Amino acid sequence: MKLLATALVLAAVPLAGATAQTATTVEPMVPASGTVLDVSATGRTTRVPDVATIRSGVVTQNATAAVALGENATRMARVLAALKKAGVAPRDIATSNVSLSPQYRYENNVPPVITGYQATNTVSVRFRDVAKSGAILDALVKEGANQIDGPNFSLDNPDAAMDEARIEAVKIARARAETYARAAGMSVARIVSIGEGGENAGNPPPMPQFRAMKAMADSAPTQIASGETDVTVTLNVRFLLK
């Protein structure tokens, strides 16, 4: 935030011997008199996330690449069938990674030796009923999934929440501008401009990865708690003081 005392003068200086031309008037971007105050303010509102995105997949290893990939494909087909049976729409399932890589044994002063191959197939799954996502993950593990990342929570439609945050940001900026104006023995005349400086539609940072092994299927049911998420919008507001 900064106070800018403004005094903008535009003058046309004639050139010696130049032919007379029509003067062009340029509208100044800053008022000719007054004090300009720039304020940055962040508005915030809270929502309960209604979408959970989780990556789930299958990792298999075998002495040969073909067998590792074949076993992976078989188990992954069961995982996809389990997602379909659970009611997850095809538009909410997307392949995020398919890989096949050799596994090496390393020894001192000896070239690495390939000991087998690892195949990985991972899908990104968007759960629109967060409360059911834990039970679905348990079903995936039973069908052969042995890798799970997430969850990441978000809002399916954050527009209304973001508008609330914008309104809050303007209120904060106005109150802050009035505080500065009073301290300077002035008052707020009007807003000159508003610019959006950044936003967060309720998407938190990625969660740490964890693996779900076969033994998890026989343990207590997986619970997914969404909590609350903040929706924020930052505005840069310019005020004219008098």
Secondary structure, DSSP 8 states (H G I E B T S, - for coil): -EEEE----------TT-----------SS-SSSEEEEEEEEEEEEE---EEEEEEEEEEEESSHHHHHHHHHHHHHHHHHHHHHTT--GGGEEEEEEEEEEEEEEETTEEEEEEEEEEEEEEEEEESSHHHHHHHHHHHHHTT--EEEEEEEE-S--HHHHHHHHHHHHHHHHHHHHHHHHHTT--EEEEEEEEEEEEE-S------EE---GGGGGSS--------EEEEEEEEEEEEE-
